[in-house]
Amino acid sequence: MTIEKIDIYRLFEKVKEQSPVVHHLTNWVTIYDCANITKVLGGSPVMAHAPEEAAEMTGIASSLVLNIGTLTVDFVEAMKIAAKKANEINIPITLDVCGAGATKLRDDKCFELLEAAKISIIKGNASEIARISGLSVKTQGVDSGNINENLEELAKDVSQKWNCTTVITGEVDFIADAKRCYKVKNGHPIMAHVVGTGCMAASVIGTFAAVDSDYVNTSVAGLVCYEVAAELAAKKSYGPGTFKEQLFDALFNLDKAAIEKMQKVES
């Protein structure tokens, strides 16, 4: 099967043109960074966690991002309310299965969310996605555990099981549906030393998903832009602290020439 070349810059432009409202019910540790990265891209972030307004706020959004990084039972109930509304108005839902495989509560709540609503994009590291596929694996808190699976096949299997796009993040990112798979090889090792780079990736993916319904394409485009910006930021930083500051600036100032020259996408 021939896989099309993705017009990454055009999707990047569409985010800036449309400035989509992206509703987050997300990780309290990284919520500030998730809001910032969405804003830097040109989106309009909103973080409304109360169950009393979750549906109403989702109703004015173009995309919904759920992240179970700091989950509570009540918080997941609010996510279900928001997800139900998102399905009703046909906007994409990105679910970051942060820490799946670490505790029974996280596993149970991930599967509850997947069964309660149609999730458009499931995002996680290799062990988190392996757990969502049904494998018995252990995640190291929110860091990936060691697994020996073929990640391309794993991503496709999860996509087929849950009828979604699957994103496995890592040194190489795998983005797949049941038939297609892309690899993104951008990024920089310093990202592993900054809390929140994974959560920000979910926000980037959710923001791009708001502007086009091919969620494989939008996920690839979002990760390329985010990770090219990370490469540019790393060149100007002295460590994790200055890297994050430079990351926002690099993404804000990202241009077509840098995207086309630096993107590393394989199909």
Secondary structure as a PSIPRED ss2 file (coil, helix, strand):
# PSIPRED VFORMAT (PSIPRED V4.0)

   1 M C   1.000  0.000  0.000
   2 T C   1.000  0.000  0.000
   3 I C   1.000  0.000  0.000
   4 E C   1.000  0.000  0.000
   5 K C   1.000  0.000  0.000
   6 I C   1.000  0.000  0.000
   7 D C   1.000  0.000  0.000
   8 I H   0.000  1.000  0.000
   9 Y H   0.000  1.000  0.000
  10 R H   0.000  1.000  0.000
  11 L H   0.000  1.000  0.000
  12 F H   0.000  1.000  0.000
  13 E H   0.000  1.000  0.000
  14 K H   0.000  1.000  0.000
  15 V H   0.000  1.000  0.000
  16 K H   0.000  1.000  0.000
  17 E H   0.000  1.000  0.000
  18 Q H   0.000  1.000  0.000
  19 S C   1.000  0.000  0.000
  20 P C   1.000  0.000  0.000
  21 V E   0.000  0.000  1.000
  22 V E   0.000  0.000  1.000
  23 H E   0.000  0.000  1.000
  24 H E   0.000  0.000  1.000
  25 L E   0.000  0.000  1.000
  26 T C   1.000  0.000  0.000
  27 N C   1.000  0.000  0.000
  28 W C   1.000  0.000  0.000
  29 V C   1.000  0.000  0.000
  30 T C   1.000  0.000  0.000
  31 I H   0.000  1.000  0.000
  32 Y H   0.000  1.000  0.000
  33 D H   0.000  1.000  0.000
  34 C H   0.000  1.000  0.000
  35 A H   0.000  1.000  0.000
  36 N H   0.000  1.000  0.000
  37 I H   0.000  1.000  0.000
  38 T H   0.000  1.000  0.000
  39 K H   0.000  1.000  0.000
  40 V H   0.000  1.000  0.000
  41 L H   0.000  1.000  0.000
  42 G C   1.000  0.000  0.000
  43 G C   1.000  0.000  0.000
  44 S E   0.000  0.000  1.000
  45 P E   0.000  0.000  1.000
  46 V E   0.000  0.000  1.000
  47 M C   1.000  0.000  0.000
  48 A C   1.000  0.000  0.000
  49 H C   1.000  0.000  0.000
  50 A C   1.000  0.000  0.000
  51 P H   0.000  1.000  0.000
  52 E H   0.000  1.000  0.000
  53 E H   0.000  1.000  0.000
  54 A H   0.000  1.000  0.000
  55 A H   0.000  1.000  0.000
  56 E H   0.000  1.000  0.000
  57 M H   0.000  1.000  0.000
  58 T H   0.000  1.000  0.000
  59 G C   1.000  0.000  0.000
  60 I C   1.000  0.000  0.000
  61 A C   1.000  0.000  0.000
  62 S C   1.000  0.000  0.000
  63 S E   0.000  0.000  1.000
  64 L E   0.000  0.000  1.000
  65 V E   0.000  0.000  1.000
  66 L E   0.000  0.000  1.000
  67 N E   0.000  0.000  1.000
  68 I C   1.000  0.000  0.000
  69 G C   1.000  0.000  0.000
  70 T C   1.000  0.000  0.000
  71 L C   1.000  0.000  0.000
  72 T C   1.000  0.000  0.000
  73 V H   0.000  1.000  0.000
  74 D H   0.000  1.000  0.000
  75 F H   0.000  1.000  0.000
  76 V H   0.000  1.000  0.000
  77 E H   0.000  1.000  0.000
  78 A H   0.000  1.000  0.000
  79 M H   0.000  1.000  0.000
  80 K H   0.000  1.000  0.000
  81 I H   0.000  1.000  0.000
  82 A H   0.000  1.000  0.000
  83 A H   0.000  1.000  0.000
  84 K H   0.000  1.000  0.000
  85 K H   0.000  1.000  0.000
  86 A H   0.000  1.000  0.000
  87 N H   0.000  1.000  0.000
  88 E H   0.000  1.000  0.000
  89 I H   0.000  1.000  0.000
  90 N C   1.000  0.000  0.000
  91 I C   1.000  0.000  0.000
  92 P C   1.000  0.000  0.000
  93 I E   0.000  0.000  1.000
  94 T E   0.000  0.000  1.000
  95 L E   0.000  0.000  1.000
  96 D E   0.000  0.000  1.000
  97 V C   1.000  0.000  0.000
  98 C C   1.000  0.000  0.000
  99 G C   1.000  0.000  0.000
 100 A C   1.000  0.000  0.000
 101 G C   1.000  0.000  0.000
 102 A C   1.000  0.000  0.000
 103 T C   1.000  0.000  0.000
 104 K H   0.000  1.000  0.000
 105 L H   0.000  1.000  0.000
 106 R H   0.000  1.000  0.000
 107 D H   0.000  1.000  0.000
 108 D H   0.000  1.000  0.000
 109 K H   0.000  1.000  0.000
 110 C H   0.000  1.000  0.000
 111 F H   0.000  1.000  0.000
 112 E H   0.000  1.000  0.000
 113 L H   0.000  1.000  0.000
 114 L H   0.000  1.000  0.000
 115 E H   0.000  1.000  0.000
 116 A H   0.000  1.000  0.000
 117 A C   1.000  0.000  0.000
 118 K C   1.000  0.000  0.000
 119 I C   1.000  0.000  0.000
 120 S C   1.000  0.000  0.000
 121 I E   0.000  0.000  1.000
 122 I E   0.000  0.000  1.000
 123 K E   0.000  0.000  1.000
 124 G E   0.000  0.000  1.000
 125 N E   0.000  0.000  1.000
 126 A H   0.000  1.000  0.000
 127 S H   0.000  1.000  0.000
 128 E H   0.000  1.000  0.000
 129 I H   0.000  1.000  0.000
 130 A H   0.000  1.000  0.000
 131 R H   0.000  1.000  0.000
 132 I H   0.000  1.000  0.000
 133 S C   1.000  0.000  0.000
 134 G C   1.000  0.000  0.000
 135 L C   1.000  0.000  0.000
 136 S C   1.000  0.000  0.000
 137 V C   1.000  0.000  0.000
 138 K C   1.000  0.000  0.000
 139 T C   1.000  0.000  0.000
 140 Q E   0.000  0.000  1.000
 141 G C   1.000  0.000  0.000
 142 V C   1.000  0.000  0.000
 143 D E   0.000  0.000  1.000
 144 S C   1.000  0.000  0.000
 145 G C   1.000  0.000  0.000
 146 N C   1.000  0.000  0.000
 147 I C   1.000  0.000  0.000
 148 N C   1.000  0.000  0.000
 149 E C   1.000  0.000  0.000
 150 N C   1.000  0.000  0.000
 151 L H   0.000  1.000  0.000
 152 E H   0.000  1.000  0.000
 153 E H   0.000  1.000  0.000
 154 L H   0.000  1.000  0.000
 155 A H   0.000  1.000  0.000
 156 K H   0.000  1.000  0.000
 157 D H   0.000  1.000  0.000
 158 V H   0.000  1.000  0.000
 159 S H   0.000  1.000  0.000
 160 Q H   0.000  1.000  0.000
 161 K H   0.000  1.000  0.000
 162 W H   0.000  1.000  0.000
 163 N C   1.000  0.000  0.000
 164 C C   1.000  0.000  0.000
 165 T E   0.000  0.000  1.000
 166 T E   0.000  0.000  1.000
 167 V E   0.000  0.000  1.000
 168 I E   0.000  0.000  1.000
 169 T E   0.000  0.000  1.000
 170 G C   1.000  0.000  0.000
 171 E C   1.000  0.000  0.000
 172 V C   1.000  0.000  0.000
 173 D E   0.000  0.000  1.000
 174 F E   0.000  0.000  1.000
 175 I E   0.000  0.000  1.000
 176 A E   0.000  0.000  1.000
 177 D C   1.000  0.000  0.000
 178 A C   1.000  0.000  0.000
 179 K C   1.000  0.000  0.000
 180 R C   1.000  0.000  0.000
 181 C E   0.000  0.000  1.000
 182 Y E   0.000  0.000  1.000
 183 K E   0.000  0.000  1.000
 184 V E   0.000  0.000  1.000
 185 K C   1.000  0.000  0.000
 186 N C   1.000  0.000  0.000
 187 G C   1.000  0.000  0.000
 188 H C   1.000  0.000  0.000
 189 P H   0.000  1.000  0.000
 190 I H   0.000  1.000  0.000
 191 M H   0.000  1.000  0.000
 192 A H   0.000  1.000  0.000
 193 H H   0.000  1.000  0.000
 194 V C   1.000  0.000  0.000
 195 V C   1.000  0.000  0.000
 196 G C   1.000  0.000  0.000
 197 T H   0.000  1.000  0.000
 198 G H   0.000  1.000  0.000
 199 C H   0.000  1.000  0.000
 200 M H   0.000  1.000  0.000
 201 A H   0.000  1.000  0.000
 202 A H   0.000  1.000  0.000
 203 S H   0.000  1.000  0.000
 204 V H   0.000  1.000  0.000
 205 I H   0.000  1.000  0.000
 206 G H   0.000  1.000  0.000
 207 T H   0.000  1.000  0.000
 208 F H   0.000  1.000  0.000
 209 A H   0.000  1.000  0.000
 210 A C   1.000  0.000  0.000
 211 V C   1.000  0.000  0.000
 212 D C   1.000  0.000  0.000
 213 S C   1.000  0.000  0.000
 214 D C   1.000  0.000  0.000
 215 Y H   0.000  1.000  0.000
 216 V H   0.000  1.000  0.000
 217 N H   0.000  1.000  0.000
 218 T H   0.000  1.000  0.000
 219 S H   0.000  1.000  0.000
 220 V H   0.000  1.000  0.000
 221 A H   0.000  1.000  0.000
 222 G H   0.000  1.000  0.000
 223 L H   0.000  1.000  0.000
 224 V H   0.000  1.000  0.000
 225 C H   0.000  1.000  0.000
 226 Y H   0.000  1.000  0.000
 227 E H   0.000  1.000  0.000
 228 V H   0.000  1.000  0.000
 229 A H   0.000  1.000  0.000
 230 A H   0.000  1.000  0.000
 231 E H   0.000  1.000  0.000
 232 L H   0.000  1.000  0.000
 233 A H   0.000  1.000  0.000
 234 A H   0.000  1.000  0.000
 235 K H   0.000  1.000  0.000
 236 K H   0.000  1.000  0.000
 237 S C   1.000  0.000  0.000
 238 Y C   1.000  0.000  0.000
 239 G C   1.000  0.000  0.000
 240 P H   0.000  1.000  0.000
 241 G H   0.000  1.000  0.000
 242 T H   0.000  1.000  0.000
 243 F H   0.000  1.000  0.000
 244 K H   0.000  1.000  0.000
 245 E H   0.000  1.000  0.000
 246 Q H   0.000  1.000  0.000
 247 L H   0.000  1.000  0.000
 248 F H   0.000  1.000  0.000
 249 D H   0.000  1.000  0.000
 250 A H   0.000  1.000  0.000
 251 L H   0.000  1.000  0.000
 252 F H   0.000  1.000  0.000
 253 N C   1.000  0.000  0.000
 254 L C   1.000  0.000  0.000
 255 D C   1.000  0.000  0.000
 256 K H   0.000  1.000  0.000
 257 A H   0.000  1.000  0.000
 258 A H   0.000  1.000  0.000
 259 I H   0.000  1.000  0.000
 260 E H   0.000  1.000  0.000
 261 K H   0.000  1.000  0.000
 262 M H   0.000  1.000  0.000
 263 Q C   1.000  0.000  0.000
 264 K C   1.000  0.000  0.000
 265 V E   0.000  0.000  1.000
 266 E E   0.000  0.000  1.000
 267 S C   1.000  0.000  0.000
